[in-house]
């Protein structure tokens, strides 16, 4: 999860995470739309008129119409901040990330000295998992932006993003390297990007189905994202495929115990001790078995 999601961008007061529908009565919304439509009819080449129409549609929750109007405004002047940011917000709020990125690339190309444009571009690229674009955009933002809380947050975030970018490059260069995918999963995990971490973790465990550490990372991510049943199922499948792997049973026992599956936990811990009676986790396993009891 990109850490900047909650920031409001000063240029247009836009919050990247989504867009706020202004509410209001249906009659007032209709009046706003009618007024904006009249403005557009009177001045069809006016960026402001089309932007006002987009805002009116947005307030009435007429998102497709709002996007169409905002697109017209942005087409009339791709360098206009208000129209560009309005369109980006609408695209972002409806999951049209690639379109939002395209608008911002055009906007920043027209306005290479506007820090807000690069900040938004970095944020959306970050959320989309495009670490290279995000990193480069954030770097440009820092060169242009005044000191402040946002700049500090961006600067703090860059090392994490660099780790993701490096890991992505490694998986692209070596798509069959399980270690590279596990490193990417770890990088996403640090950023709290659950979707990216799970996707990379699945790749790592698929490529290296006998590696207990890779399995444990993925199971941990499942647990941390409130998917304990998937973590337990993953560990069960691992021990089924790797019946001589002691650590697999240790992890299975751990996840089963955390899920309240006492029978599974006892069986897993008992098997661990049979396979590795003097293993590195034997002491904690014995303590867990004592706590689980026999009932």
Helices and strands as residue ranges (DSSP letters): E 8-9, E 14-15, H 26-42, H 47-59, H 63-76, H 81-93, H 97-110, H 115-128, H 131-144, H 149-173, H 178-191, H 194-207, H 212-224, H 228-241, H 246-258, H 262-275, H 282-292
